[in-house]
Amino acid sequence: MTELPRLILTRESVQQGVTAKDLAKLSRSGVLFRVRQGVYVDGAAWKSLKSWEQYRVCVNAAAETFVAPTVFAWHSAATVWGIPTIGQRQAVHALTLKSDGGRSRAGVTRHFADPRGVTVHRRDGLLVTGRLRTVLDLAAFTPFVEAIVPLDHVLRTDSRLGFSAFTKDALRAGIEGNYTAAAARRIMAAVEFADPQSGSAGESYSRAQMHVAGFQAPVLQFEVCDASGLAGYTDFYWAGVRVAGEFDGVDKYLKPEYLNGRTASQAVVDEKFREDRIRAVGSGVVRWVWADLMEPGRLERKLAAAGVPRRRARSAL
């Protein structure tokens, strides 16, 4: 993750002779950005952040304004653990461990949880739910297509942050006693569908959308060979219609671990050559990007136009 900008707190700035009015004026001019009441960051630095990085700043800012110890959960805990989630303009999510509830206000949504089922971790100076509890909460209380993204992620080893993969059995074991029957059913359905072969958040979100739209399940990371040998692996493949699906995130053209010493322009050329080889063996290729996933129906229309088949009704099997 990009280094996050330093938080500028009104309570500390006043001690240095900078008034709250001074900070508000700097915010109106764009020099500073007001994250929440009493917390600012450098305006240019804020604009340079990705949406998920901005969200992490919002979580950090909320933590600076709370007096009592606060346990962050749901999307907020996920961002601290480096677990990808879907959804922009999320509220900051925190737990209340008392049955009388807690007030949701000032951009913070609080959720009751029985303290007997919650193990609190300290990470990067914040109190958060554990990785397993975090993804189970997301599976229980967010839409299916969004819940698959964090579940797929934790089924893989996170070598960047040094976390081992969870097994599906471990995820299932975490359900008992912590959720209602309805929530448990939602979690079980998402866990059953989750697959560690999805290579990125975009691929996971794509696959979940395909399922909900009724398309046949593709083969993941399908190996394509031609006369010269391995042409590459496709993100998705439907053998019956010989169609390959490719999610184009920006990471493969920007991040060092994907570039393998190449420039971004070289990566683009290599990707075009790989696609040409895949097409040459008789496979069609359909590609999409994040914008296609974020607009309802766009991915579905692309796949349908490419000839990707729908699942058969049970009575037709």
C-alpha positions, 0 to 999 in steps of 0.5 A: 500500500502507498504510504498514507499521508500524516493526519493533521489533528485540530487538537494538536494544531491549536497547541502549535498556534494554528486555529481551527479557523485556519485549518478550515480556510486551508481546507476550503482552498484545497491545501488540506482535505477534511477527512472528518471533524477535527482531522485533515490531511494534505490535499494533494496527497489525498487526491493521489490515493486510490479509493481503498487507500482513502478509506483506510485514512478514514478509518485511521481518522476515526480512531483518532477522534474516539475517546474509548477503545474501539474495535473496528470490523467489517470493511474497516477491519479488512482494510487494516488486514490488507483484505480487499473489499468491494464498495465505495463510500463505505462508512467506518464500521466498528463493534459495540459489545453491549446489548444496549447497542451503540450509536451510529453517527458521524460516518461510523456504523456500529454493530452489536457482537457477543464478546464471547465470539470476538477475539480482538487483535491489535494491528498497526495501532488499531483494535480490529476483529481477526481475519477469519471473523472479519471475512465471515462478517462480510459474508454474513452481512454484505451482498453475495457478489461482494462477499466472494472477494474477501473470501477468495483472498483469505483462501490464498496465502498472502505472501506480501503480508505473510498470512497463511491461507485459511481452509474452508473447514476453518471458515465453517468452524467459525460460524457456529454460535456467532451468527443467526441461522439466516446469516449462517446460511448466507456465509455457507453459500459464499464459502461453498462458492469461494475459490482460491484460484481466483487471482485477484479481487477483480477476478473474484468479483467477475466470477461472482457476477457471472454466477448471479447472472446465470452463466455456466461456471468457467474453468479458472486459470486455463492453460492454452498451448500452441505449436510453440508451447505455452501461450499463457493462462486465461483468467476464465475459459468456457471449453464448450464454446472456446471462449476465454475471459480476461479481466484487465486490472491495472496491476499487471501493467504497473506493479513490479511483481507482475512486470517482472522487470519489464516496462509498462509498455512492454507488458502491454505488448506482451499481453497483446501477443499472448492474446493473439496466440490464444485467438490463433488456436481458435479461441475467442477472447472477451475482455473487461475492466473495473468500469464494466464490473461497477456498472450493473449489467455491463459484464453480463452484456459482454459475456452474452455477446461473446457467446458465453452459455447460461446454466441449464435449468435443473429440469433440463439436465 
